[in-house]
């Protein structure tokens, strides 16, 4: 590790195989916590290279416990986090709205590191059971239209890193990797990222594969469609910058999508929105993201996807998806 750190500190980059090898070595416990913390810190001080990101991704996919979906075509709605905005759980709510619209969702998520309430925090508070048992997860998909893939259960090799990430309390390159290492290998993906440079890296790597995708970055810093300003959308066929009005919504303020100070507050917001007690701003943000996901998975227009998302939320289909998952978890 000493040689690697010296190279990185001198602004050299790892190639794909070197990056893969380092992460495999970390997972085996070859390095001590101080060395791992130093390694993570380097990538907070400089941009990650495309080969480094690809190598890290390949290592995590190699080490993960895969979920075989038996031909089910799903989508994951997952942001990198790390945008420092402390919104409510937009991508997780959008996942249930997407499921309520009839699109199967394999939701990859984790506890919050740099935010008050990550996806797993709020779902745990709502009584959703985390498991890596295949039969349970496939049953969740078939009954609720969604299953929850709690990252630590599928990436056990990363137990060496988890306490260090918690202790650091800031975003690391593992935030960048989260959406890329879904153990169900979904054929569709909606990814939100915290800066434009990372959006371009994601777009480049996804171009090399065969999944349907849209990579999102709000131009004012959010890792999702925020409706507080324009959003950059990178897909296989095109790149676009869309305003809230382009999506059929009015612009909103940052305060209107605030996520609260505790997991309990986040869970209340979550339930209020699914119970049709959310504000217009909250509902619109969720439908904008869910509608985009639906359009990616179904190959339909954004307008049609957003209409389906609104119907899912307003009809109670999204809420039924959560209720079914809670019942299966009991």
VENCOR-V772604 format. One record per residue. SS is DSSP state (2 for helix, 1 for strand, 0 for the rest). NEAR is the number of other C-alpha atoms within 10 Angstrom. Layout:
ss:SS near:NEAR
ss:SS near:NEAR
//
This chain:
ss:0 near:16
ss:2 near:9
ss:2 near:8
ss:2 near:16
ss:2 near:15
ss:2 near:11
ss:2 near:13
ss:2 near:16
ss:2 near:15
ss:0 near:9
ss:0 near:12
ss:0 near:12
ss:0 near:18
ss:0 near:20
ss:0 near:15
ss:2 near:19
ss:2 near:15
ss:2 near:16
ss:2 near:21
ss:2 near:22
ss:2 near:15
ss:2 near:20
ss:2 near:21
ss:2 near:20
ss:2 near:14
ss:2 near:20
ss:2 near:20
ss:0 near:13
ss:0 near:15
ss:0 near:15
ss:0 near:15
ss:0 near:11
ss:2 near:15
ss:2 near:10
ss:2 near:15
ss:2 near:19
ss:2 near:17
ss:2 near:12
ss:2 near:18
ss:2 near:19
ss:2 near:16
ss:2 near:17
ss:2 near:16
ss:2 near:13
ss:2 near:9
ss:0 near:11
ss:0 near:13
ss:0 near:18
ss:0 near:17
ss:2 near:18
ss:2 near:19
ss:2 near:19
ss:2 near:24
ss:2 near:20
ss:2 near:21
ss:2 near:24
ss:2 near:22
ss:2 near:21
ss:2 near:21
ss:2 near:26
ss:2 near:17
ss:2 near:15
ss:2 near:17
ss:0 near:20
ss:0 near:18
ss:0 near:17
ss:0 near:19
ss:0 near:12
ss:0 near:16
ss:0 near:7
ss:0 near:6
ss:0 near:13
ss:0 near:16
ss:0 near:22
ss:1 near:29
ss:1 near:31
ss:1 near:29
ss:1 near:27
ss:1 near:29
ss:0 near:24
ss:0 near:25
ss:0 near:23
ss:0 near:20
ss:0 near:15
ss:0 near:18
ss:0 near:20
ss:1 near:20
ss:0 near:27
ss:0 near:23
ss:2 near:26
ss:2 near:27
ss:2 near:26
ss:2 near:28
ss:2 near:28
ss:2 near:31
ss:2 near:32
ss:2 near:35
ss:2 near:37
ss:2 near:30
ss:2 near:27
ss:0 near:24
ss:0 near:20
ss:0 near:21
ss:0 near:25
ss:1 near:30
ss:1 near:32
ss:1 near:26
ss:1 near:26
ss:1 near:26
ss:0 near:19
ss:0 near:19
ss:0 near:19
ss:0 near:20
ss:0 near:21
ss:0 near:21
ss:0 near:20
ss:0 near:26
ss:0 near:21
ss:2 near:23
ss:2 near:23
ss:2 near:20
ss:2 near:26
ss:2 near:26
ss:2 near:14
ss:2 near:14
ss:0 near:17
ss:0 near:14
ss:0 near:21
ss:0 near:19
ss:0 near:19
ss:0 near:16
ss:0 near:17
ss:0 near:10
ss:2 near:13
ss:2 near:10
ss:2 near:16
ss:2 near:21
ss:2 near:20
ss:2 near:15
ss:2 near:23
ss:2 near:23
ss:2 near:13
ss:2 near:14
ss:2 near:26
ss:0 near:27
ss:1 near:30
ss:1 near:27
ss:1 near:25
ss:1 near:22
ss:1 near:22
ss:2 near:23
ss:2 near:17
ss:2 near:17
ss:2 near:23
ss:0 near:20
ss:2 near:15
ss:2 near:21
ss:2 near:22
ss:2 near:15
ss:2 near:18
ss:2 near:17
ss:2 near:14
ss:2 near:12
ss:2 near:15
ss:2 near:19
ss:2 near:14
ss:2 near:10
ss:2 near:14
ss:0 near:13
ss:0 near:15
ss:0 near:23
ss:0 near:21
ss:2 near:19
ss:2 near:18
ss:2 near:19
ss:2 near:23
ss:2 near:19
ss:2 near:20
ss:2 near:24
ss:2 near:25
ss:2 near:23
ss:0 near:27
ss:0 near:22
ss:0 near:21
ss:0 near:20
ss:0 near:22
ss:0 near:16
ss:1 near:23
ss:1 near:26
ss:1 near:26
ss:1 near:27
ss:1 near:29
ss:0 near:27
ss:0 near:25
ss:0 near:19
ss:2 near:17
ss:2 near:13
ss:2 near:21
ss:2 near:22
ss:2 near:17
ss:2 near:18
ss:2 near:26
ss:2 near:21
ss:2 near:14
ss:2 near:14
ss:2 near:19
ss:2 near:15
ss:0 near:9
ss:0 near:9
ss:0 near:10
ss:0 near:17
ss:1 near:19
ss:1 near:27
ss:1 near:28
ss:1 near:26
ss:1 near:31
ss:1 near:28
ss:1 near:25
ss:0 near:21
ss:0 near:14
ss:0 near:19
ss:0 near:26
ss:0 near:28
ss:0 near:31
ss:0 near:29
ss:0 near:30
ss:0 near:28
ss:0 near:23
ss:0 near:20
ss:0 near:20
ss:1 near:23
ss:1 near:20
ss:1 near:23
ss:1 near:21
ss:1 near:18
ss:0 near:16
ss:0 near:8
ss:0 near:8
ss:1 near:13
ss:1 near:12
ss:1 near:14
ss:1 near:17
ss:0 near:20
ss:0 near:20
ss:2 near:12
ss:2 near:12
ss:2 near:17
ss:0 near:13
ss:0 near:16
ss:0 near:15
ss:0 near:16
ss:0 near:18
ss:0 near:12
ss:2 near:15
ss:2 near:11
ss:2 near:16
ss:2 near:23
ss:1 near:16
ss:0 near:23
ss:0 near:17
ss:0 near:12
ss:0 near:13
ss:2 near:20
ss:2 near:15
ss:2 near:15
ss:2 near:24
ss:2 near:21
ss:2 near:16
ss:2 near:24
ss:2 near:23
ss:2 near:16
ss:2 near:14
ss:2 near:20
ss:2 near:25
ss:0 near:16
ss:0 near:15
ss:0 near:13
ss:0 near:15
ss:0 near:13
ss:2 near:15
ss:2 near:21
ss:2 near:22
ss:2 near:22
ss:2 near:24
ss:2 near:25
ss:2 near:31
ss:2 near:29
ss:2 near:28
ss:2 near:29
ss:2 near:35
ss:2 near:28
ss:2 near:30
ss:2 near:32
ss:2 near:33
ss:2 near:22
ss:2 near:22
ss:2 near:26
ss:2 near:15
ss:0 near:12
ss:0 near:13
ss:0 near:14
ss:2 near:20
ss:2 near:16
ss:2 near:16
ss:2 near:26
ss:2 near:25
ss:2 near:17
ss:2 near:22
ss:2 near:34
ss:2 near:22
ss:2 near:17
ss:2 near:25
ss:2 near:27
ss:2 near:17
ss:2 near:15
ss:0 near:15
ss:2 near:22
ss:2 near:29
ss:2 near:23
ss:2 near:21
ss:2 near:26
ss:2 near:25
ss:2 near:16
ss:2 near:16
ss:2 near:23
ss:2 near:17
ss:2 near:13
ss:2 near:16
ss:2 near:14
ss:0 near:8
//
